[in-house]
Amino acid sequence: MLKKERQNNILKTIAERKYCTVQFLSKHLYVAPITIRRDLSEMESAGLIIRCHGGATIPEHENREVPFEVRNKSNSSIKEELAKKASKLINAGDIVFLDASTTINHITEHLSAEQNLTVITNSTLVAEKLKSKHIRCYLTGGMLIENSQALVGSIAEQALAGVYANICFFSAQGIDQNGIISDQSESESSLRRLMIKNSQKQYFIFDSSKYNKRFAFKICSTKDINGIVTNLKDISFEVNYK
């Protein structure tokens, strides 16, 4: 197993279990403990994990930018399930807004060229996936945020201001009990508001780890959008059915 592949597997396992010992990772991945310790040291230096108590955990990132690799592997199976459910809301021929969140990134797995879609996104990773599937895609342009692979800033906002979509999918870091959706990134929040404004239908996708959390920059309320896609049970938010 190559080092990059091994470290990706380590990160995925820690993200799923929240904490893993060196011994567990060694047995789980069939790798010597000394190799695991060396990998964990490198990964800690890169800010991907935190070494503690004979093992490692995923750092709490709620108030700072999070490396895409960490977010993408956190609750990945749930995100995949939600993305599959959300993709069924797309009709053939639709113009679709997709933001640069890891949850929305999973939607690309469920799109095909046969649907004759046009996708507009500020995510370089989404664009790369759609290119490989021969799906028509427009990138906003703008300044690249390395941690999220998102394009932001005035250039991205000008691009979005001049286009309209049938449907928009977005995620964010938190939603509180009153249905207020917010995020720590000012620039990405601004772009999401434009996507919401310039689309006929809007859907917020989030897993249970984001519930009852509020961050610095408000994106919108569930009252401003058409619906939510979540794995949470027994919750009710007011949404704007048009």
C-alpha positions in Angstrom: 0.0 0.0 0.0 1.4 3.4 -1.0 2.0 6.0 1.8 -0.6 8.4 0.4 -3.3 5.6 0.2 -2.4 4.4 3.7 -2.7 7.9 5.2 -6.0 8.4 3.5 -7.2 5.2 5.0 -5.9 6.2 8.4 -7.7 9.6 8.1 -11.0 7.9 7.0 -10.9 5.5 9.9 -10.2 8.2 12.5 -12.9 10.4 11.1 -15.4 7.5 11.3 -14.5 6.4 14.8 -13.5 9.9 16.2 -10.5 8.3 18.0 -8.2 5.4 17.2 -5.2 3.9 19.0 -1.9 3.1 17.2 -2.5 -0.6 17.9 -6.0 -0.5 16.4 -4.8 1.2 13.3 -1.9 -1.2 13.0 -4.2 -4.2 13.1 -7.0 -2.6 11.0 -4.6 -1.7 8.2 -2.1 -4.6 8.6 0.8 -2.1 9.1 3.5 -2.1 11.7 3.0 0.2 14.7 6.2 2.1 13.9 4.8 2.9 10.4 1.5 4.1 11.9 3.3 6.4 14.4 5.4 7.8 11.5 2.3 8.5 9.5 0.4 10.1 12.4 3.4 12.4 13.0 3.3 13.6 9.4 -0.4 14.0 9.4 -0.3 16.0 12.7 2.2 18.3 11.1 -0.2 18.8 8.2 -3.0 19.7 10.6 -5.1 16.7 9.7 -5.1 14.9 13.0 -4.2 15.4 16.7 -2.0 12.9 18.5 -3.3 12.0 22.0 -3.4 9.1 24.5 -1.5 6.6 22.4 -3.5 7.3 19.3 -5.1 10.1 17.3 -8.3 12.1 16.9 -9.8 14.6 14.4 -9.3 18.2 15.6 -12.2 20.3 16.4 -12.5 22.8 13.5 -15.7 24.7 14.2 -14.1 28.1 14.3 -11.5 27.9 11.6 -11.0 26.8 8.0 -11.0 23.0 7.8 -8.9 21.0 5.3 -11.1 19.4 2.7 -9.6 16.0 3.3 -10.8 16.1 6.9 -14.3 17.3 6.1 -14.8 14.9 3.2 -14.0 11.8 5.3 -16.1 12.9 8.3 -19.5 11.2 8.2 -18.8 10.2 4.5 -21.3 7.4 4.4 -24.1 9.7 5.7 -23.1 12.4 3.2 -23.3 9.9 0.4 -26.7 8.8 1.4 -28.0 12.4 1.6 -26.4 13.2 -1.8 -28.1 10.3 -3.4 -31.5 11.4 -2.0 -30.9 15.0 -3.1 -29.9 14.0 -6.7 -33.4 12.6 -7.2 -34.8 16.1 -7.0 -32.9 17.0 -10.3 -34.8 16.9 -13.5 -33.4 16.2 -17.0 -32.2 19.4 -18.6 -32.0 21.4 -15.3 -29.5 24.2 -14.7 -28.0 23.3 -11.3 -26.1 25.4 -8.7 -23.6 23.3 -6.6 -21.6 24.9 -3.9 -18.1 23.8 -2.7 -19.1 21.9 0.4 -18.0 18.2 0.9 -21.6 17.1 1.1 -22.5 18.6 -2.2 -19.4 17.2 -3.7 -21.0 13.7 -3.3 -23.9 14.7 -5.5 -21.6 14.5 -8.6 -21.5 10.7 -8.2 -25.2 10.5 -9.0 -25.2 12.7 -12.1 -24.8 11.5 -15.7 -24.3 13.0 -19.1 -27.6 11.5 -20.3 -29.5 14.0 -18.0 -28.4 16.9 -20.2 -27.6 19.1 -17.2 -25.8 22.4 -16.9 -24.0 22.7 -13.6 -22.6 26.0 -12.3 -20.3 25.7 -9.4 -17.5 27.5 -7.4 -15.8 24.1 -6.6 -12.8 23.0 -8.6 -13.3 19.5 -7.3 -16.9 19.4 -8.5 -15.8 20.7 -11.9 -13.1 18.1 -12.2 -15.5 15.2 -11.5 -18.1 16.6 -13.9 -15.5 16.9 -16.6 -14.6 13.2 -16.3 -18.3 12.4 -16.7 -18.7 14.7 -19.7 -21.3 16.9 -18.0 -21.6 20.5 -19.0 -20.1 22.7 -16.3 -19.3 26.3 -15.7 -16.8 27.4 -13.0 -17.3 30.8 -11.5 -13.7 31.9 -11.4 -12.4 33.8 -8.5 -9.8 33.4 -5.7 -9.1 29.8 -4.7 -9.4 28.9 -1.0 -6.8 26.0 -0.8 -8.4 24.3 2.2 -11.9 23.9 0.5 -10.9 24.1 -3.2 -13.6 26.8 -3.4 -13.5 29.9 -5.7 -14.7 33.0 -3.9 -14.5 36.8 -4.0 -15.8 39.6 -6.3 -15.1 37.7 -9.6 -17.0 34.7 -8.4 -19.9 36.8 -7.2 -20.0 38.7 -10.5 -20.2 35.4 -12.4 -23.1 34.2 -10.2 -25.0 37.4 -10.3 -25.5 37.0 -14.1 -26.8 33.4 -14.2 -30.0 31.7 -13.0 -30.7 28.0 -12.1 -33.6 25.7 -11.8 -32.3 24.3 -8.6 -29.6 24.9 -6.0 -27.9 22.6 -3.5 -25.8 23.9 -0.7 -24.5 23.0 2.7 -22.9 24.9 5.6 -21.3 24.3 9.0 -24.5 24.7 11.1 -28.2 25.1 11.5 -29.8 26.1 14.8 -33.0 25.1 16.4 -34.8 28.0 14.7 -33.7 27.0 11.2 -31.0 29.6 10.9 -28.3 28.4 8.6 -24.8 29.7 9.1 -21.1 29.2 8.4 -17.7 30.4 9.5 -16.6 31.4 6.0 -17.7 34.9 5.1 -16.8 34.6 1.4 -18.5 31.2 0.8 -21.6 32.4 2.7 -21.9 35.3 0.4 -21.7 33.1 -2.7 -24.3 30.7 -1.2 -26.7 33.6 -0.7 -26.3 34.5 -4.4 -27.0 30.9 -5.4 -30.2 30.9 -3.3 -31.3 34.2 -4.7 -30.8 33.2 -8.4 -32.4 29.8 -8.3 -36.1 28.7 -8.6 -35.7 26.0 -5.9 -33.2 25.7 -3.1 -32.2 22.7 -0.9 -30.0 22.7 2.2 -28.3 19.4 2.8 -26.8 18.6 6.2 -26.1 15.7 8.6 -26.9 15.5 12.3 -23.4 16.7 13.4 -24.4 20.2 12.1 -27.6 20.6 14.1 -28.0 23.1 16.9 -24.9 25.0 15.8 -24.5 28.7 14.9 -21.6 30.4 13.3 -20.5 34.0 12.5 -22.2 34.4 9.1 -25.8 33.9 8.5 -26.7 32.4 5.0 -30.4 32.2 5.3 -33.3 30.7 7.2 -35.1 27.5 6.2 -38.1 29.8 5.6 -36.2 31.3 2.6 -35.7 27.9 0.8 -37.7 25.1 -0.6 -36.5 22.2 1.5 -33.9 20.4 3.5 -32.3 17.0 3.1 -31.0 15.5 6.3 -30.7 12.3 8.3 -32.2 13.9 11.4 -35.4 12.4 12.6 -38.3 14.2 14.4 -37.4 17.7 13.5 -39.5 20.3 11.7 -38.4 23.5 10.1 -40.6 25.9 8.2 -39.7 26.0 4.5 -40.9 28.0 1.6 -42.9 25.8 -0.7 -43.3 27.7 -4.0 
